[in-house]
Amino acid sequence: MNTEEKAIEVLHKRLEALNKISESQRFNEWKTRTMQTLAHIYGEKHTSYSALKGIRSSQYSDRTANAKSESSELLNGLISNIENFGLPHLT
């Protein structure tokens, strides 16, 4: 399995975990782990890391559903980009 395939596989696993979340606390735990994954794949200065970092969830509103949707779109976009263009060359 090459690096792109490994990255796609781990991003799919993060998506699967995201789909099982229903509360704010679990989302925040998922987000922390996923940010670690993105930092490993792309580095902390990559826009995807910053984008996920900026997604917020709240236990007092429907914000968790919105946060899940935004996060899902982000990860699906990253998977699509890797499939179409490969991993970016980071310096």
C-alpha positions in Angstrom: 0.0 0.0 0.0 1.5 3.4 -1.0 1.4 6.6 1.0 -1.7 8.0 -0.8 -3.6 4.8 -0.2 -2.7 4.8 3.5 -3.7 8.5 3.8 -7.1 7.7 2.1 -7.6 4.7 4.4 -7.0 6.6 7.6 -9.2 9.5 6.5 -12.0 7.1 5.7 -11.6 5.6 9.2 -11.9 9.1 10.7 -15.1 9.7 8.6 -16.5 6.4 9.9 -15.8 7.5 13.5 -17.4 10.9 12.8 -20.6 9.3 11.6 -21.0 7.5 15.0 -20.8 10.8 17.0 -24.0 12.3 18.5 -22.8 14.6 21.2 -20.5 17.6 21.5 -17.9 16.0 23.9 -17.4 13.0 21.5 -17.0 15.4 18.6 -14.3 17.3 20.4 -12.5 14.1 21.1 -12.8 13.0 17.5 -11.6 16.4 16.4 -8.5 16.2 18.5 -7.5 12.8 17.1 -8.3 13.9 13.5 -6.2 17.0 13.9 -3.3 14.8 14.9 -3.9 12.7 11.8 -4.0 15.8 9.5 -0.9 17.1 11.2 0.9 13.8 10.4 -0.3 13.8 6.8 -0.1 17.5 5.9 1.6 19.3 8.8 0.1 21.9 11.1 0.5 24.7 8.7 -1.7 23.1 6.0 -5.0 24.8 5.4 -6.9 21.6 6.1 -5.5 21.5 9.7 -6.5 25.1 10.2 -9.9 24.5 8.7 -10.7 21.7 11.1 -9.3 23.6 14.0 -11.8 26.4 13.3 -14.9 24.1 13.3 -16.7 24.5 16.6 -19.3 22.3 18.4 -21.6 23.2 21.3 -23.6 21.1 23.6 -26.2 23.8 24.0 -27.3 24.0 20.3 -27.5 22.1 17.1 -23.9 23.2 16.4 -22.6 19.6 16.7 -24.6 18.5 13.7 -23.3 21.5 11.7 -19.7 20.7 12.9 -20.1 17.1 11.8 -21.3 18.2 8.4 -18.5 20.7 7.9 -15.9 18.1 9.1 -17.4 15.5 6.8 -17.2 17.9 3.8 -13.6 18.7 4.7 -12.4 15.1 4.9 -14.3 14.1 1.8 -12.7 16.9 -0.1 -9.2 15.8 1.2 -9.9 12.2 0.1 -11.0 13.4 -3.3 -7.9 15.6 -3.7 -5.6 12.8 -2.8 -7.4 10.5 -5.3 -7.2 13.0 -8.1 -3.9 14.8 -7.4 -1.9 12.7 -4.9 -0.5 14.1 -1.7 0.8 17.6 -1.8 4.6 18.1 -1.7 5.2 19.8 1.6 8.3 21.7 2.4 
